Amino acid sequence: MFGVTSNAEHSKCNRTLRYDGLSESIKTKLQNGKTALAADSKTDSDFHIGYVFKLVDLDAELVMAVFSSYSEQKGNIRSLLESTVEDQKGNWARVKYELDTGHVLIPNSHYSVNDVVSKENNTFLMYWNLAYSWGLSKPTYIDGYMRTEPVGARTLILYCNYAIPDIGLAPDTVNEDGLEAMKNTVEDISKWVTKVSRDQAKVNRHIERFRGMLGN
């Protein structure tokens, strides 16, 4: 029933990126309150690795704590019709998703990913890869991550994803639509965390749960 794929033979997101290494043009956009997009076309397929960058007036730990509330992603990220935790141990979880493709003639995408969260120096990282997928518009490969990095009093959200879909659409269309969908996801995360930040009880609950995931 399910198609399981290997993640070893394909391109991967660049996890070494930090604010100081971004181009001046991207930094200018971020400082002006804009969400910046970038694409890497040098992959093993016709599909691009997409990057989204956004500076927010939020705490880096809180952003990751809220985002890692997997079952709450549905309802807070507009493209997700399902986000169900299938299994979870410590900082690892397998989460099942139904993604709205945004096209009337293209079925929704169904897949599960393995998520791992960690703290790296002063940043917080979640990375994911494909566990299994099914259906007419299933992805055959996924590699992605989100990093939150303090930048002065603000936080950089750095979001990357590389997905190879099993569907006969023109790569240019998939690349363009995929990058726009990633931008929407990052903006939805920002709104979600902003809403949580106004309720100290919710902030405490998310932080306590997240630190427990990391073993703290």
C-alpha positions as CSV (number, residue, x, y, z in Angstrom):
1,M,0.0,0.0,0.0
2,F,2.7,2.5,0.9
3,G,5.7,3.5,-1.1
4,V,8.8,3.7,1.0
5,T,11.8,5.7,-0.4
6,S,15.4,6.0,0.3
7,N,16.7,9.4,1.3
8,A,20.4,8.6,0.6
9,E,20.7,9.2,-3.1
10,H,19.1,12.6,-3.5
11,S,20.2,16.2,-2.9
12,K,19.6,17.7,0.6
13,C,18.9,21.1,2.1
14,N,21.9,23.1,3.2
15,R,21.7,23.1,7.0
16,T,24.8,25.3,7.4
17,L,23.0,28.5,6.6
18,R,22.9,31.2,9.2
19,Y,21.9,34.9,9.2
20,D,25.5,36.2,8.8
21,G,26.0,34.0,5.7
22,L,22.9,35.4,3.9
23,S,23.3,37.8,1.0
24,E,23.0,41.6,1.7
25,S,19.9,41.7,-0.6
26,I,18.2,39.1,1.5
27,K,19.2,40.8,4.7
28,T,17.8,44.1,3.5
29,K,14.5,42.4,2.7
30,L,14.3,40.9,6.1
31,Q,15.2,44.1,7.9
32,N,12.4,45.8,5.9
33,G,9.9,43.3,7.3
34,K,9.6,41.2,4.1
35,T,9.7,37.5,3.7
36,A,12.6,36.5,1.4
37,L,12.6,33.5,-1.0
38,A,15.5,31.7,-2.7
39,A,15.7,28.5,-4.8
40,D,18.6,26.1,-5.5
41,S,18.2,24.5,-8.9
42,K,21.4,22.5,-8.7
43,T,19.7,19.3,-7.6
44,D,19.6,15.7,-8.8
45,S,16.2,16.3,-10.4
46,D,14.2,19.1,-12.2
47,F,12.7,20.1,-8.9
48,H,14.3,22.8,-6.8
49,I,15.3,23.1,-3.2
50,G,13.4,26.0,-1.8
51,Y,14.4,28.4,1.0
52,V,12.3,30.9,2.9
53,F,13.7,33.5,5.4
54,K,11.7,35.7,7.8
55,L,12.7,37.9,10.8
56,V,10.1,37.9,13.5
57,D,9.7,39.7,16.8
58,L,9.4,36.4,18.7
59,D,11.6,34.1,20.8
60,A,13.6,31.5,18.9
61,E,12.8,28.7,21.4
62,L,9.1,29.5,21.5
63,V,8.8,29.5,17.7
64,M,10.2,25.9,17.6
65,A,8.2,24.9,20.6
66,V,5.0,25.9,19.0
67,F,5.8,24.5,15.5
68,S,6.8,21.1,17.1
69,S,3.2,20.8,18.5
70,Y,2.5,18.6,15.5
71,S,-1.1,17.8,16.1
72,E,-1.8,21.6,16.3
73,Q,-0.3,22.3,12.9
74,K,-3.6,21.4,11.3
75,G,-5.8,24.5,11.8
76,N,-2.9,26.8,12.1
77,I,-1.1,26.1,8.8
78,R,-3.6,26.7,6.0
79,S,-2.4,24.0,3.6
80,L,-2.6,21.2,6.1
81,L,-5.8,19.1,6.3
82,E,-4.2,16.5,8.6
83,S,-1.3,16.4,11.1
84,T,-1.5,13.3,13.1
85,V,1.3,12.0,15.4
86,E,1.7,8.3,14.6
87,D,4.6,7.7,17.0
88,Q,6.8,9.9,19.2
89,K,9.8,9.2,21.4
90,G,11.9,12.0,22.9
91,N,12.9,14.4,20.2
92,W,11.8,12.2,17.4
93,A,8.2,11.8,15.9
94,R,6.6,10.3,12.9
95,V,3.8,12.5,11.7
96,K,1.1,11.8,9.0
97,Y,0.0,14.7,6.8
98,E,-2.6,15.5,4.2
99,L,-1.6,18.5,2.2
100,D,-4.0,20.5,0.1
101,T,-2.3,20.8,-3.3
102,G,-4.3,23.9,-4.1
103,H,-5.4,22.5,-7.5
104,V,-8.9,21.3,-8.2
105,L,-7.7,18.6,-10.6
106,I,-4.8,17.3,-8.4
107,P,-5.6,15.1,-5.5
108,N,-4.3,16.1,-2.1
109,S,-0.9,14.7,-1.1
110,H,-0.7,12.1,1.6
111,Y,2.6,11.2,3.4
112,S,4.4,10.7,6.7
113,V,7.7,12.2,7.7
114,N,10.2,11.6,10.4
115,D,10.8,14.7,12.5
116,V,13.8,15.3,14.8
117,V,14.2,18.5,17.0
118,S,17.4,19.6,18.6
119,K,19.3,22.6,20.0
120,E,22.5,23.6,18.2
121,N,24.4,26.3,20.0
122,N,22.0,29.2,20.3
123,T,19.7,27.9,17.5
124,F,16.8,25.4,17.4
125,L,16.5,22.9,14.6
126,M,13.8,20.6,13.3
127,Y,14.7,18.4,10.3
128,W,12.5,15.9,8.5
129,N,12.6,13.2,5.8
130,L,10.0,11.0,4.1
131,A,8.9,7.9,6.0
132,Y,6.2,6.8,3.5
133,S,3.6,8.2,1.1
134,W,0.6,7.0,-0.9
135,G,-1.9,8.2,-3.5
136,L,-1.9,9.7,-6.9
137,S,0.1,12.9,-5.9
138,K,2.4,11.4,-3.3
139,P,5.9,12.7,-2.9
140,T,8.7,10.1,-3.6
141,Y,11.3,12.1,-1.7
142,I,11.4,14.8,1.0
143,D,14.2,16.4,2.8
144,G,13.7,19.6,4.8
145,Y,14.3,21.6,8.0
146,M,13.4,24.7,9.9
147,R,15.9,26.5,12.0
148,T,15.2,29.4,14.4
149,E,18.2,31.7,15.2
150,P,18.3,34.7,17.5
151,V,19.3,37.9,15.6
152,G,19.6,40.6,18.1
153,A,16.2,40.9,19.8
154,R,14.5,39.1,16.9
155,T,14.5,35.6,15.5
156,L,15.3,34.4,12.0
157,I,13.0,31.6,10.8
158,L,14.9,29.7,8.1
159,Y,12.8,27.1,6.3
160,C,14.0,24.7,3.6
161,N,12.3,21.9,1.7
162,Y,13.1,19.6,-1.2
163,A,10.3,17.4,-2.4
164,I,10.1,15.2,-5.5
165,P,6.5,14.6,-6.5
166,D,5.2,11.5,-8.2
167,I,3.0,13.4,-10.6
168,G,3.2,14.5,-14.2
169,L,3.3,18.3,-13.7
170,A,5.8,20.7,-15.3
171,P,8.7,21.2,-12.9
172,D,8.5,25.0,-13.3
173,T,4.9,25.0,-12.1
174,V,5.8,22.7,-9.1
175,N,8.8,24.8,-8.2
176,E,6.9,28.1,-8.3
177,D,3.9,26.8,-6.5
178,G,6.0,25.0,-3.9
179,L,8.0,28.1,-3.0
180,E,4.9,30.1,-2.6
181,A,3.4,27.4,-0.4
182,M,6.5,27.4,1.7
183,K,6.2,31.2,2.1
184,N,2.6,30.8,3.2
185,T,3.7,28.1,5.7
186,V,6.3,30.4,7.3
187,E,3.9,33.3,7.5
188,D,1.3,31.0,9.1
189,I,3.8,29.8,11.7
190,S,4.6,33.4,12.5
191,K,0.9,34.2,13.0
192,W,0.4,31.1,15.1
193,V,3.3,31.8,17.4
194,T,2.3,35.4,17.7
195,K,-1.1,34.3,18.9
196,V,0.3,31.9,21.4
197,S,2.8,34.5,22.7
198,R,-0.2,36.6,24.0
199,D,-1.2,33.9,26.4
200,Q,1.5,33.2,29.1
201,A,-0.2,29.9,30.1
202,K,0.1,28.6,26.6
203,V,3.6,29.8,26.3
204,N,4.6,27.9,29.4
205,R,2.8,24.8,28.2
206,H,4.6,24.8,24.9
207,I,8.0,25.6,26.3
208,E,7.7,22.9,29.0
209,R,6.6,20.3,26.5
210,F,9.4,21.2,24.1
211,R,12.1,21.1,26.7
212,G,10.9,17.7,27.7
213,M,11.3,16.6,24.1
214,L,14.9,17.7,24.2
215,G,15.4,15.9,27.6
216,N,15.7,19.1,29.6
